[in-house]
Amino acid sequence: QVQLVESGGGLVQAGDSLRLSCAASGRTFSTYAMGWFRQAPGREREFVAAISWSGGSTRYADSVKGRFSISRDNAKNTVYLQMNSLKPVDTGVYYCARGPWYGSTSSAPREYDYWGQGTQVTVSS
């Protein structure tokens, strides 16, 4: 059983930065792509960013390109989401998820099999 635990969320002002972390259990973390999604109140869960198993490939939603950066540390079984220049529209619950085995980046939620509980990010104007 794989467990994903997100941390780093909080309440910030527009223009601030946050770094989210997602710690994964298990010995095979380094062989899976990982992704971040978010869900705002009353809206469907949407793709934010993804990183390949090796870290050599990344993908971002258009809405966060140039502001967010995904990375991973396979030695620590952790994936990160650095969020800069935050906007109120970035408010939501952020989830990390495990993607395809030896996979590249994917924006489709159906490609992800394990999900964390989420961490709340609130950006005030």
Contacts in CASP RR format, 6 or more apart in sequence:
PFRMAT RR
TARGET T0000
AUTHOR 0000-0000-0000
METHOD contacts of the structure
MODEL  1
QVQLVESGGGLVQAGDSLRLSCAASGRTFSTYAMGWFRQAPGREREFVAA
ISWSGGSTRYADSVKGRFSISRDNAKNTVYLQMNSLKPVDTGVYYCARGP
WYGSTSSAPREYDYWGQGTQVTVSS
1 25 0 8 1.000
2 24 0 8 1.000
2 25 0 8 1.000
2 26 0 8 1.000
2 98 0 8 1.000
2 114 0 8 1.000
3 24 0 8 1.000
3 25 0 8 1.000
3 114 0 8 1.000
3 116 0 8 1.000
4 22 0 8 1.000
4 23 0 8 1.000
4 24 0 8 1.000
4 25 0 8 1.000
4 96 0 8 1.000
4 97 0 8 1.000
4 98 0 8 1.000
4 114 0 8 1.000
4 115 0 8 1.000
4 116 0 8 1.000
5 22 0 8 1.000
5 23 0 8 1.000
5 24 0 8 1.000
5 116 0 8 1.000
5 117 0 8 1.000
6 20 0 8 1.000
6 21 0 8 1.000
6 22 0 8 1.000
6 94 0 8 1.000
6 95 0 8 1.000
6 96 0 8 1.000
6 116 0 8 1.000
6 117 0 8 1.000
6 118 0 8 1.000
6 119 0 8 1.000
7 20 0 8 1.000
7 21 0 8 1.000
7 22 0 8 1.000
7 23 0 8 1.000
7 119 0 8 1.000
8 18 0 8 1.000
8 19 0 8 1.000
8 20 0 8 1.000
8 21 0 8 1.000
8 119 0 8 1.000
9 18 0 8 1.000
9 20 0 8 1.000
9 94 0 8 1.000
9 119 0 8 1.000
9 120 0 8 1.000
9 121 0 8 1.000
10 18 0 8 1.000
10 119 0 8 1.000
10 120 0 8 1.000
10 121 0 8 1.000
10 122 0 8 1.000
11 122 0 8 1.000
11 124 0 8 1.000
12 18 0 8 1.000
12 86 0 8 1.000
12 121 0 8 1.000
12 122 0 8 1.000
12 123 0 8 1.000
12 124 0 8 1.000
13 123 0 8 1.000
13 124 0 8 1.000
13 125 0 8 1.000
14 86 0 8 1.000
14 87 0 8 1.000
14 88 0 8 1.000
14 123 0 8 1.000
14 124 0 8 1.000
14 125 0 8 1.000
15 84 0 8 1.000
15 85 0 8 1.000
15 86 0 8 1.000
15 87 0 8 1.000
15 123 0 8 1.000
16 86 0 8 1.000
16 123 0 8 1.000
17 82 0 8 1.000
17 83 0 8 1.000
17 84 0 8 1.000
17 85 0 8 1.000
17 86 0 8 1.000
18 83 0 8 1.000
18 86 0 8 1.000
18 121 0 8 1.000
19 80 0 8 1.000
19 81 0 8 1.000
19 82 0 8 1.000
19 83 0 8 1.000
20 36 0 8 1.000
20 80 0 8 1.000
20 81 0 8 1.000
20 83 0 8 1.000
20 94 0 8 1.000
20 96 0 8 1.000
20 119 0 8 1.000
20 121 0 8 1.000
21 78 0 8 1.000
21 79 0 8 1.000
21 80 0 8 1.000
22 34 0 8 1.000
22 36 0 8 1.000
22 78 0 8 1.000
22 79 0 8 1.000
22 80 0 8 1.000
22 81 0 8 1.000
22 96 0 8 1.000
22 116 0 8 1.000
23 76 0 8 1.000
23 77 0 8 1.000
23 78 0 8 1.000
24 34 0 8 1.000
24 77 0 8 1.000
24 78 0 8 1.000
24 79 0 8 1.000
24 98 0 8 1.000
25 77 0 8 1.000
26 77 0 8 1.000
29 74 0 8 1.000
29 77 0 8 1.000
30 53 0 8 1.000
30 74 0 8 1.000
30 77 0 8 1.000
31 53 0 8 1.000
31 101 0 8 1.000
31 102 0 8 1.000
32 53 0 8 1.000
32 98 0 8 1.000
32 99 0 8 1.000
32 100 0 8 1.000
32 101 0 8 1.000
32 102 0 8 1.000
32 103 0 8 1.000
33 50 0 8 1.000
33 51 0 8 1.000
33 52 0 8 1.000
33 53 0 8 1.000
33 98 0 8 1.000
33 99 0 8 1.000
33 100 0 8 1.000
33 103 0 8 1.000
33 104 0 8 1.000
33 105 0 8 1.000
33 106 0 8 1.000
34 50 0 8 1.000
34 51 0 8 1.000
34 70 0 8 1.000
34 72 0 8 1.000
34 79 0 8 1.000
34 96 0 8 1.000
34 97 0 8 1.000
34 98 0 8 1.000
34 99 0 8 1.000
35 47 0 8 1.000
35 48 0 8 1.000
35 49 0 8 1.000
35 50 0 8 1.000
35 51 0 8 1.000
35 70 0 8 1.000
35 79 0 8 1.000
35 96 0 8 1.000
35 97 0 8 1.000
35 98 0 8 1.000
35 99 0 8 1.000
35 105 0 8 1.000
35 112 0 8 1.000
36 48 0 8 1.000
36 49 0 8 1.000
36 50 0 8 1.000
36 70 0 8 1.000
36 79 0 8 1.000
36 81 0 8 1.000
36 94 0 8 1.000
36 95 0 8 1.000
36 96 0 8 1.000
36 97 0 8 1.000
37 45 0 8 1.000
37 46 0 8 1.000
37 47 0 8 1.000
37 48 0 8 1.000
37 94 0 8 1.000
37 95 0 8 1.000
37 96 0 8 1.000
37 97 0 8 1.000
37 109 0 8 1.000
37 112 0 8 1.000
38 45 0 8 1.000
38 46 0 8 1.000
38 48 0 8 1.000
38 90 0 8 1.000
38 92 0 8 1.000
38 93 0 8 1.000
38 94 0 8 1.000
38 95 0 8 1.000
38 121 0 8 1.000
39 45 0 8 1.000
39 46 0 8 1.000
39 92 0 8 1.000
39 93 0 8 1.000
39 95 0 8 1.000
40 89 0 8 1.000
40 91 0 8 1.000
40 92 0 8 1.000
41 92 0 8 1.000
45 95 0 8 1.000
45 109 0 8 1.000
46 61 0 8 1.000
47 61 0 8 1.000
47 107 0 8 1.000
47 108 0 8 1.000
47 109 0 8 1.000
48 60 0 8 1.000
48 61 0 8 1.000
48 64 0 8 1.000
48 68 0 8 1.000
48 81 0 8 1.000
48 94 0 8 1.000
49 58 0 8 1.000
49 59 0 8 1.000
49 60 0 8 1.000
49 61 0 8 1.000
49 64 0 8 1.000
49 68 0 8 1.000
49 69 0 8 1.000
49 70 0 8 1.000
49 81 0 8 1.000
50 58 0 8 1.000
50 59 0 8 1.000
50 70 0 8 1.000
50 99 0 8 1.000
50 105 0 8 1.000
50 106 0 8 1.000
50 107 0 8 1.000
51 57 0 8 1.000
51 58 0 8 1.000
51 59 0 8 1.000
51 70 0 8 1.000
51 71 0 8 1.000
51 72 0 8 1.000
51 79 0 8 1.000
51 105 0 8 1.000
52 58 0 8 1.000
52 103 0 8 1.000
52 104 0 8 1.000
52 105 0 8 1.000
53 101 0 8 1.000
53 102 0 8 1.000
53 103 0 8 1.000
55 71 0 8 1.000
55 72 0 8 1.000
57 104 0 8 1.000
57 105 0 8 1.000
58 70 0 8 1.000
58 105 0 8 1.000
59 105 0 8 1.000
59 106 0 8 1.000
59 107 0 8 1.000
60 66 0 8 1.000
60 68 0 8 1.000
60 70 0 8 1.000
61 107 0 8 1.000
63 89 0 8 1.000
64 83 0 8 1.000
64 90 0 8 1.000
67 83 0 8 1.000
67 84 0 8 1.000
67 85 0 8 1.000
67 86 0 8 1.000
68 81 0 8 1.000
68 82 0 8 1.000
68 83 0 8 1.000
68 84 0 8 1.000
69 81 0 8 1.000
69 82 0 8 1.000
69 84 0 8 1.000
70 79 0 8 1.000
70 80 0 8 1.000
70 81 0 8 1.000
70 82 0 8 1.000
71 79 0 8 1.000
71 80 0 8 1.000
71 82 0 8 1.000
72 78 0 8 1.000
72 79 0 8 1.000
72 80 0 8 1.000
73 79 0 8 1.000
73 80 0 8 1.000
79 96 0 8 1.000
81 94 0 8 1.000
81 96 0 8 1.000
83 90 0 8 1.000
83 121 0 8 1.000
86 121 0 8 1.000
86 123 0 8 1.000
87 123 0 8 1.000
88 123 0 8 1.000
88 124 0 8 1.000
88 125 0 8 1.000
89 123 0 8 1.000
90 121 0 8 1.000
90 123 0 8 1.000
91 121 0 8 1.000
91 122 0 8 1.000
91 123 0 8 1.000
92 120 0 8 1.000
92 121 0 8 1.000
92 122 0 8 1.000
93 118 0 8 1.000
93 119 0 8 1.000
93 120 0 8 1.000
93 121 0 8 1.000
94 118 0 8 1.000
94 119 0 8 1.000
94 120 0 8 1.000
94 121 0 8 1.000
95 115 0 8 1.000
95 116 0 8 1.000
95 117 0 8 1.000
95 118 0 8 1.000
96 115 0 8 1.000
96 116 0 8 1.000
96 118 0 8 1.000
97 109 0 8 1.000
97 112 0 8 1.000
97 113 0 8 1.000
97 114 0 8 1.000
97 115 0 8 1.000
97 116 0 8 1.000
98 112 0 8 1.000
98 113 0 8 1.000
98 114 0 8 1.000
98 115 0 8 1.000
99 106 0 8 1.000
99 111 0 8 1.000
99 112 0 8 1.000
99 113 0 8 1.000
100 106 0 8 1.000
100 111 0 8 1.000
106 112 0 8 1.000
END
